[in-house]
Amino acid sequence: MELHILEHSLKVASIEKEGIQICTHGLIKLAFLASKTRYVHSSPSRRQTCTLALDFKELPESEHISVAEATWLALNVVSGGGNASNSQPIGVTKIAKSVIAPLADHNISVFMLSTYQTDFILVRERDLPMVMHTLSSEFTLLRVVNGETVAAHHLGVTNGFVKPKLAPRPIIHPLSSPSNMFCVTSLDPDTLPSVATLLMDVMFYSGGSKESGAGGEDTSHIRFFSFSLIEGYISLVMDEQTTQRFPNNVLFTSASGELWKMVRIGGQPLGFDECGIVAQISEPLATADIPAYYISTFKFDHALVPEENIQSVIGALRSESNLA
């Protein structure tokens, strides 16, 4: 298989709800106006913040915007030759043992972004030599330069890395599973202008489909919406109720109408320095052969698994937690 190192240099940022208004113009330009926009945008809404991962700066400086220090590069596993966007996608659980686990063994932190089309593994730019050294025996390494895929050079590094001592990876962060169900879908880019206003409202302004009860926030139901636009390919993750706000025949749906349940990882912000969080979740799912989408955000991680598997997933992950 091939591992493509994409040419985007990404920054990961978080915008508080209070900062959305001053960023609206830049967000509209990024999402809806630039015909060659190449960026990923993910927005969890329970705590009224959104996460951005983008490859150029269109947003003003503000006290409401937090930007992670590191610059990130996107990796994409491709089955066979061809462009990363039109090759058969590889699910996150299918790359758990070949990509995610080896990187965790070498203490390389990853920021994971699954989309409707494929999965992207973001690594710090400074970690690229170690990433290439770690994965070169398993993959043909290619780099995208000016839109062309070429052989990736090993940056002059061929040895000198100490082989890691493998250790168990028990789950150490709290897990929760909200009550709502989610859809992973897409839409034709040509229809984007017709739903742009709706998308902006859902992403940044809507109060959500379920209000908090009199006793406070309903912790069993969270607002989460993810929008990704990468090389013209759109990916959406939203709860079942939000899909009903879209016009008929706009969203792509599977014949089975498959719904997904979420496992949310983290009781407090996870940060970017801890290694192995994605591996802690994806390895047990890979062992059980359960497909999953995985979306990292500025503060928390989220795994989406088929609705019918949620109980076995929770049981398996909690068993791993008990090993901690």
C-alpha positions in Angstrom: 0.0 0.0 0.0 1.0 3.6 -0.4 1.2 6.4 2.2 0.8 9.8 0.7 2.2 12.8 2.4 0.0 15.7 1.3 1.3 19.1 0.5 -0.8 21.0 3.0 0.8 22.6 6.0 -1.9 22.8 8.6 -2.6 24.8 11.7 -5.1 23.6 14.3 -7.2 26.3 16.0 -10.2 26.6 18.3 -12.8 29.4 18.1 -15.0 30.2 21.1 -18.6 31.0 20.5 -18.0 34.7 21.2 -15.4 34.8 18.4 -17.6 33.3 15.7 -19.0 36.7 14.6 -15.7 38.3 13.9 -14.6 35.2 12.0 -17.7 34.8 9.9 -16.3 36.4 6.8 -13.1 34.3 6.8 -15.0 31.1 7.5 -17.3 31.8 4.5 -14.3 32.4 2.3 -12.7 29.2 3.4 -15.8 27.0 3.1 -17.8 28.4 0.3 -16.0 30.8 -1.9 -12.6 29.5 -2.7 -12.9 27.1 -5.6 -9.5 25.5 -4.8 -9.8 25.5 -1.0 -8.0 22.7 0.6 -8.8 22.5 4.3 -10.5 20.5 7.0 -13.0 21.9 9.4 -14.5 20.2 12.3 -17.0 21.7 14.7 -18.1 20.1 18.0 -20.8 22.2 19.7 -21.5 21.0 23.2 -19.2 23.5 24.7 -19.9 26.1 22.0 -16.4 25.9 20.4 -15.3 24.9 17.0 -12.1 23.3 15.8 -10.4 24.3 12.5 -7.5 22.6 10.7 -6.6 24.7 7.7 -3.7 25.2 5.3 -3.7 29.0 5.1 -4.7 31.9 7.3 -7.9 33.7 6.6 -9.0 34.5 10.2 -8.3 37.6 12.2 -6.3 37.6 15.4 -8.6 37.5 18.4 -8.5 36.6 22.1 -11.3 34.1 21.3 -9.1 32.1 18.9 -6.6 29.6 20.2 -4.0 28.2 17.8 -1.9 25.2 18.6 1.8 25.9 18.2 2.8 23.1 15.9 2.4 22.9 12.1 0.9 19.6 11.0 1.1 17.6 7.8 -1.6 15.3 6.5 -1.0 11.6 5.6 -3.4 9.4 3.7 -3.2 5.7 3.2 -4.1 4.6 -0.4 -4.9 1.1 -1.5 -3.1 0.8 -4.8 -2.0 3.6 -7.1 -3.7 6.8 -7.9 -4.8 10.0 -6.2 -5.7 9.9 -2.5 -9.2 11.4 -3.2 -10.3 8.8 -5.8 -8.8 5.6 -4.4 -10.6 3.1 -2.2 -10.7 4.5 1.3 -9.1 2.7 4.2 -11.1 2.9 7.5 -9.3 4.0 10.7 -9.6 0.5 12.2 -7.9 -1.0 9.1 -4.9 1.3 9.7 -4.8 0.9 13.4 -2.1 -1.8 13.5 -0.2 -0.6 10.4 -0.1 3.1 11.0 -1.6 4.3 14.3 0.0 1.8 16.6 3.6 2.1 15.2 3.4 5.9 15.5 2.2 5.6 19.1 5.1 3.1 19.8 7.5 5.8 18.6 5.8 8.5 20.8 4.5 10.3 17.8 1.3 12.3 18.5 -1.4 12.2 15.8 -4.5 14.3 15.1 -7.1 12.0 13.3 -9.7 13.2 10.8 -12.0 10.6 9.2 -14.2 11.8 6.3 -16.9 10.3 4.2 -14.3 9.5 1.5 -11.2 8.5 3.4 -9.1 9.1 6.6 -6.4 11.6 7.2 -3.7 11.2 9.8 -2.1 14.6 10.8 1.4 14.5 12.3 3.6 17.3 13.4 5.9 18.6 10.7 8.9 18.2 12.9 8.0 14.5 13.4 8.1 13.7 9.7 11.6 12.1 9.6 10.5 9.7 12.4 7.2 9.1 10.7 8.9 8.1 7.5 11.4 5.9 9.2 8.7 4.2 11.2 6.3 3.5 8.2 8.8 2.9 5.4 8.9 -0.8 5.8 5.1 -1.2 5.6 4.3 1.4 2.9 5.6 2.9 -0.3 6.1 6.6 0.7 4.9 9.2 -1.8 4.7 12.9 -1.5 2.3 15.3 -3.2 4.2 18.3 -4.7 2.3 20.9 -6.7 -0.5 18.4 -7.3 1.8 15.7 -8.6 2.6 12.5 -6.6 6.3 11.7 -6.5 8.6 9.4 -4.4 9.2 10.8 -1.0 12.9 11.2 0.0 13.8 10.0 3.5 15.1 13.5 4.4 18.6 12.1 4.8 17.6 10.0 7.8 18.0 6.2 7.5 19.1 5.1 11.0 19.9 6.4 14.5 16.4 5.8 15.9 16.1 3.5 18.9 13.6 0.7 18.4 10.8 1.3 20.9 10.0 -1.0 23.7 6.4 -2.1 23.1 4.0 -1.7 26.0 0.3 -2.3 26.6 -1.9 0.7 25.9 -4.8 0.8 28.4 -7.4 3.5 28.0 -6.8 6.1 30.6 -9.3 8.8 29.6 -13.0 8.8 30.5 -15.4 7.6 27.9 -19.0 8.6 27.3 -21.6 7.8 24.7 -24.3 10.4 24.0 -27.9 9.3 23.3 -28.2 10.8 19.8 -27.3 8.9 16.6 -25.2 10.4 13.8 -25.0 10.2 10.0 -21.8 10.3 8.0 -22.6 11.8 4.6 -21.6 14.1 1.8 -23.2 16.3 -0.9 -22.5 17.3 -4.4 -20.2 20.4 -4.4 -22.5 22.0 -7.0 -25.3 22.1 -4.4 -23.1 23.8 -1.8 -24.3 27.4 -2.6 -27.9 26.4 -2.1 -27.3 25.2 1.4 -24.5 27.5 2.4 -26.7 29.6 4.7 -28.1 26.5 6.4 -24.6 25.1 6.9 -23.4 28.3 8.5 -26.4 28.3 10.8 -25.9 24.6 11.8 -22.2 24.9 12.3 -22.0 28.2 14.3 -25.3 29.7 15.3 -28.1 27.2 15.8 -29.1 26.4 19.4 -29.4 22.7 18.6 -32.2 20.3 18.1 -32.7 19.5 21.8 -32.7 22.0 24.6 -31.3 21.5 28.1 -33.7 20.4 30.8 -34.6 22.5 33.7 -32.0 20.9 35.8 -29.1 22.0 33.5 -27.3 20.7 30.4 -28.5 17.3 29.1 -25.3 15.3 29.2 -26.8 12.4 27.4 -27.2 14.4 24.2 -24.5 16.5 22.6 -24.4 18.9 19.6 -21.7 17.8 17.2 -21.4 18.8 13.5 -18.3 18.3 11.3 -17.8 19.8 7.9 -14.7 19.0 5.8 -13.8 20.3 2.4 -10.7 18.8 0.9 -9.8 19.2 -2.7 -13.4 19.8 -3.6 -14.7 16.7 -1.7 -17.2 17.4 1.0 -17.8 15.3 4.1 -20.4 15.9 6.8 -21.1 14.4 10.2 -24.3 15.4 12.0 -26.9 13.9 14.2 -30.1 12.4 12.9 -32.2 15.4 13.8 -30.0 17.8 11.9 -30.3 15.9 8.7 -34.0 16.6 8.7 -33.2 20.3 8.2 -31.7 19.7 4.8 -33.8 19.6 1.6 -34.6 16.2 0.2 -32.1 14.5 -2.1 -29.2 16.9 -1.2 -27.4 14.7 1.2 -25.9 11.4 0.1 -27.4 8.4 1.9 -26.5 4.8 1.9 -29.1 2.2 0.8 -29.2 0.8 4.4 -29.6 4.3 6.0 -26.8 3.4 8.4 -26.6 5.3 11.6 -23.6 5.7 13.9 -23.2 6.0 17.7 -20.5 8.2 19.2 -17.9 7.4 21.8 -16.4 10.6 23.2 -12.9 10.4 24.7 -11.8 12.8 27.4 -13.2 14.3 30.6 -11.1 17.4 30.2 -9.2 18.9 27.2 -6.7 16.3 25.9 -4.0 18.6 24.5 -1.7 17.7 21.7 1.4 16.3 23.5 0.0 13.0 24.7 0.7 10.1 22.4 -1.3 7.0 21.9 -4.9 8.1 22.5 -6.1 7.2 19.0 -4.3 3.9 19.2 -5.9 3.1 22.6 -9.3 3.3 20.9 -8.7 2.0 17.4 -6.6 -1.1 18.3 -9.4 -2.8 20.3 -11.9 -1.9 17.5 -9.5 -3.3 14.9 -9.2 -6.5 16.9 -13.0 -6.9 17.0 -13.2 -5.9 13.3 -15.5 -3.0 14.0 -15.4 -0.1 11.5 -15.0 3.4 12.9 -14.7 7.0 11.9 -12.4 9.0 14.2 -12.4 12.8 14.6 -10.0 14.6 16.8 -10.8 18.1 17.9 -8.9 20.9 19.8 -10.2 19.5 23.1 -11.6 16.0 22.8 -11.6 13.0 20.5 -14.7 11.3 19.0 -15.1 7.8 17.6 -18.2 6.8 15.5 -19.2 3.2 15.3 -22.2 1.4 13.7 -25.3 1.7 15.9 -25.6 -2.1 16.3 -22.1 -2.4 17.7 -22.2 0.3 20.4 -22.7 -2.0 23.4 -19.9 -4.4 22.4 -17.7 -1.4 21.7 -18.3 0.2 25.1 -17.8 -3.2 26.8 -14.5 -3.8 24.9 -13.2 -0.3 25.6 -14.1 -0.3 29.3 -12.3 -3.6 29.6 -9.2 -1.8 28.3 -9.8 1.0 30.8 -9.8 -1.5 33.7 -6.2 -2.4 32.7 -5.0 1.1 33.4 
